[in-house]
Amino acid sequence: MAQGLKAPKMEAVMNSILAPGMRVYHPSKPDWGIGQVQSVIGNKITVNFEHAGKVVIDGNVVSLDLAD
């Protein structure tokens, strides 16, 4: 990689495929249950989780996993 260029964070790469309607889960919050993506605006992902309600996730910090 060229000097001065940074590789994108893995979280940003994984979250870039998310779109409204997709079902996801938070890897470190299994008690929240499955969530449905409501919106993706930049790095902010709004998800409605079964047991936690509506949560705004910072996609630079957390990489959500796709639900089966």
N, C-alpha and C positions, 0 to 999 in steps of 0.2 A: 504494500500500500504506500502511496506517495506520502512523503513527510508532511506533517501538518494536517492530513486528512484523518478523520476518525471514522472507524467502522460504526454503523448504526447499532444501537443497543438491541440485544436479542428481543427484549420486551416490545420495542417499537416495531420490529420486523413481524413478530407473531401477531400483534394486535392490528397490524395494517390490513389483515384479511377479514377483520370483523365488519359486519354490516347489520343494520337493524333486522330483528327477527331471528338472528342466530342464537342458539342455545349454548351457554357457556357455564363454567364454574370457576370459582376462585380457588387456586391450588392450596392456599394456606388457610382458607375458611370453609372447610367442607360442611360445617353446620349451617351455612347459608343456603345450601341446596343449589339446585340448578337455577340459572338466571337467563332471562331473555334480553338481548341487547336492544335498547330503546333508541340510542343515537350514538354516533361517533363523530366528534367534532375535534379535529386535530388530535391531541393526545388524551382528550377527555372522553371516556366511554361511560355512558349511563346504562346501567343494567338493573332490571327488576328481578330480584332474587326471591325464591319461594319463601324463605324464612327470615330475610333481612330487609325486604322491601327495596325501594329504589336507592341505588348507591352509585355515586360518581367515582370512577376508577381513573387514576393517573396512569395512562398507558406507558409512561416512561419508567414507572416503578414496578408495576405488576403486569405479568403476562398471563392473561386469562387463557384457560384451556377450553377447547371445544368439547361439548357434551356429545355422547354417542347418540 
